[in-house]
Amino acid sequence: MSFVNKVVLITGAGSGIGAATAIAFAKQSAKLSLVDIIEEELNNTIEVCKNGSEVLKIVADLTRDYEVKRIVSDTIKKFGKIDVLVNCAGIYFPAGILDDKLIDKFDKIIAVNLRSVVALTNNAVPALIESKGCVINVCSILAKFTTKQNLAYSISKAAVLHFTKCAALELAEKGVRVNSVSPGVLKTKLQIRAGISESQVNAGLDFVANSTPLKKLIEPQEVADVILFLSSDNARSITGSDYEVDGGLLLSGLPSNN
Ligand SMILES: NC(=O)c1ccc[n+]([C@@H]2O[C@H](COP(=O)([O-])OP(=O)(O)OC[C@H]3O[C@@H](n4cnc5c(N)ncnc54)[C@H](O)[C@@H]3O)[C@@H](O)[C@H]2O)c1
């Protein structure tokens, strides 16, 4: 897989899966446009990537439409094109139907996890058509089964899954592929940012690892590997597909879910 002279735009590149994806593309000498809302974390990723790659840093809040436009225009100004768009930024916090703050939480989650994905893809589409590029959306296995307290997050990811297919159908005739990856549970900062204590997060992760058929947690690098495959010419006949990277967790579901 060669990404020499390919321009890859990655959101949520400051941390977790987005950072691992940026580093993986840097190792393949791609030109990187890296986006995150937290500058300090983005700087850490760029420090690792800049030896192998030319990197553009974009600090932006994806929920603001003018910043979404700036992400695309700055990338084109710097590199002249976009070959790969990886929509990875996301947020998580518990929110269920009994929650009296549900609608506030729902709006926040939908704004980042769904609306910004649609907005950024929409803005990047002319450049992607020109390059005959591709889009990879980072979804979740929670798009495909339900757990208590995850209503808002699950809905946002289920909608991204469907958005992937809708966009794939329309863009296929333009030579642009659109796919998604659905990770299982990983140890990143996603849950800590939601205010869940480290001990609770670790207990949850142990439980998931034991419940997973392959008896392991998923590493961000493993999700990045699949994103690179889907972005490469090896995946030239794949569009509208979702790749689960979950150690087989979806085969059995979570046993606590009752
Ligand atoms: N961690 C998991 O268990 C897991 C499982 C399935 C799917 N996912 C998905 O993977 C993606 C990456 O999550 P992660 O686990 O690496 O979490 P993470 O918190 O480590 O990374 C998410 C990144 O998105 C950035 N971000 C959040 N809101 C933003 C905004 N408004 N504008 C710009 N950047 C913003 C954050 O600053 C952060 O760097 C998310 O879409 C998440 O839903 C994660």
Ligand as a Chemical Component Dictionary entry (heavy atoms), coordinates in Angstrom:
data_LIG
# 
_chem_comp.id                   LIG 
_chem_comp.type                 NON-POLYMER 
_chem_comp.pdbx_formal_charge   0 
_chem_comp.three_letter_code    LIG 
# 
loop_
_chem_comp_atom.comp_id 
_chem_comp_atom.atom_id 
_chem_comp_atom.alt_atom_id 
_chem_comp_atom.type_symbol 
_chem_comp_atom.charge 
_chem_comp_atom.model_Cartn_x 
_chem_comp_atom.model_Cartn_y 
_chem_comp_atom.model_Cartn_z 
_chem_comp_atom.pdbx_ordinal 
LIG N1  N1  N 0  -12.982 4.116  22.095 1  
LIG C1  C1  C 0  -13.906 3.227  21.745 2  
LIG O1  O1  O 0  -14.173 2.247  22.470 3  
LIG C2  C2  C 0  -14.646 3.402  20.436 4  
LIG C3  C3  C 0  -15.428 2.327  19.996 5  
LIG C4  C4  C 0  -16.139 2.453  18.800 6  
LIG C5  C5  C 0  -16.053 3.637  18.074 7  
LIG N2  N2  N 1  -15.273 4.659  18.538 8  
LIG C6  C6  C 0  -15.245 5.893  17.723 9  
LIG O2  O2  O 0  -13.914 6.145  17.319 10 
LIG C7  C7  C 0  -13.733 7.542  17.076 11 
LIG C8  C8  C 0  -12.473 8.008  17.779 12 
LIG O3  O3  O 0  -12.658 7.852  19.180 13 
LIG P1  P1  P 0  -11.467 7.519  20.176 14 
LIG O4  O4  O 0  -11.863 6.320  20.936 15 
LIG O5  O5  O -1 -10.180 7.550  19.472 16 
LIG O6  O6  O 0  -11.633 8.743  21.201 17 
LIG P2  P2  P 0  -10.688 9.975  21.571 18 
LIG O7  O7  O 0  -11.455 10.786 22.542 19 
LIG O8  O8  O 0  -9.350  9.468  21.971 20 
LIG O9  O9  O 0  -10.547 10.750 20.182 21 
LIG C9  C9  C 0  -11.589 11.543 19.659 22 
LIG C10 C10 C 0  -10.981 12.836 19.145 23 
LIG O10 O10 O 0  -12.016 13.647 18.559 24 
LIG C11 C11 C 0  -11.762 15.007 18.909 25 
LIG N3  N3  N 0  -12.981 15.809 18.848 26 
LIG C12 C12 C 0  -14.087 15.679 19.636 27 
LIG N4  N4  N 0  -14.980 16.629 19.350 28 
LIG C13 C13 C 0  -14.452 17.384 18.344 29 
LIG C14 C14 C 0  -14.897 18.534 17.630 30 
LIG N5  N5  N 0  -16.091 19.122 17.902 31 
LIG N6  N6  N 0  -14.104 19.054 16.672 32 
LIG C15 C15 C 0  -12.892 18.494 16.404 33 
LIG N7  N7  N 0  -12.415 17.422 17.064 34 
LIG C16 C16 C 0  -13.182 16.866 18.028 35 
LIG C17 C17 C 0  -11.222 14.897 20.334 36 
LIG O11 O11 O 0  -10.543 16.071 20.746 37 
LIG C18 C18 C 0  -10.349 13.655 20.259 38 
LIG O12 O12 O 0  -8.994  13.968 19.943 39 
LIG C19 C19 C 0  -15.013 8.221  17.576 40 
LIG O13 O13 O 0  -15.843 8.518  16.480 41 
LIG C20 C20 C 0  -15.652 7.152  18.459 42 
LIG O14 O14 O 0  -17.040 7.308  18.531 43 
LIG C21 C21 C 0  -14.551 4.567  19.682 44 
# 
loop_
_chem_comp_bond.comp_id 
_chem_comp_bond.atom_id_1 
_chem_comp_bond.atom_id_2 
_chem_comp_bond.value_order 
_chem_comp_bond.pdbx_ordinal 
LIG N1  C1  SING 1  
LIG C1  O1  DOUB 2  
LIG C1  C2  SING 3  
LIG C2  C3  SING 4  
LIG C2  C21 DOUB 5  
LIG C3  C4  DOUB 6  
LIG C4  C5  SING 7  
LIG C5  N2  DOUB 8  
LIG N2  C6  SING 9  
LIG N2  C21 SING 10 
LIG C6  O2  SING 11 
LIG C6  C20 SING 12 
LIG O2  C7  SING 13 
LIG C7  C8  SING 14 
LIG C7  C19 SING 15 
LIG C8  O3  SING 16 
LIG O3  P1  SING 17 
LIG P1  O4  DOUB 18 
LIG P1  O5  SING 19 
LIG P1  O6  SING 20 
LIG O6  P2  SING 21 
LIG P2  O7  DOUB 22 
LIG P2  O8  SING 23 
LIG P2  O9  SING 24 
LIG O9  C9  SING 25 
LIG C9  C10 SING 26 
LIG C10 O10 SING 27 
LIG C10 C18 SING 28 
LIG O10 C11 SING 29 
LIG C11 N3  SING 30 
LIG C11 C17 SING 31 
LIG N3  C12 SING 32 
LIG N3  C16 SING 33 
LIG C12 N4  DOUB 34 
LIG N4  C13 SING 35 
LIG C13 C14 SING 36 
LIG C13 C16 DOUB 37 
LIG C14 N5  SING 38 
LIG C14 N6  DOUB 39 
LIG N6  C15 SING 40 
LIG C15 N7  DOUB 41 
LIG N7  C16 SING 42 
LIG C17 O11 SING 43 
LIG C17 C18 SING 44 
LIG C18 O12 SING 45 
LIG C19 O13 SING 46 
LIG C19 C20 SING 47 
LIG C20 O14 SING 48 
# 
